[in-house]
């Protein structure tokens, strides 16, 4: 960072490779990769396949982050809500499902379909399809029985740990198939949320797809200026 800030490595130039940095700083390759990741987050470098790591700025660019201490804080539901399991089936991903879930065609999953309800109101707030690896099929009877999310049950039962979560939100419409279960009109706007939970080795062990009638769910996002902004970083 000091070399970039002082212009020893100019914008547009490539920085030394990972092995050279390992030798220069006498650290592990993992440490070097983490350092490069942080420089990338700061907007100082750009890693280009076939080219190398290129300096793109001398000063960190402002960045804002959402602080999440646990995965349960992502898309948090009210504390009094519960999943009511409607059905469970073992499925093999055909091309259409594999494309939707972004998994390998032919891979096997346990599909748990459920309605999310709140104690304070009889109207359901979402329909959720949870796809679990067959390795964790034994936790299915526990879903909805306690105030725990599915990934938390998997963690407690099998020691799996969430390493990465991918969340995608898109607008949609309530299908005729789900209208009855959601007590909503077919075709009304919906907010659809897909979550991928990645565990050991980067494999997704849980994928959930939730459909919310538009008038029953709101997602609020608060962003704060974080360490990526570079406010407390110096090139001295």
Secondary structure, DSSP 8 states (H G I E B T S, - for coil): -HHHHTTSS-TT-B---HHHHHHHHT--HHHHHHHHHHHHHTTSEEEETTTEEEE--SS----EE---SSGGGTT---TTEEEEEEEEEEEE--HHHHHHHT--TT-EEEEEEEEEEETTEEEEEEEEEEEEEGGGGGGGGGTTTSS--HHHHHHHHH-----EEEEEEEEEE--HHHHHHHT--TT-EEEEEEEEEE-GGG-EEEEEEEEEETTS-------EE-GGG-TT----
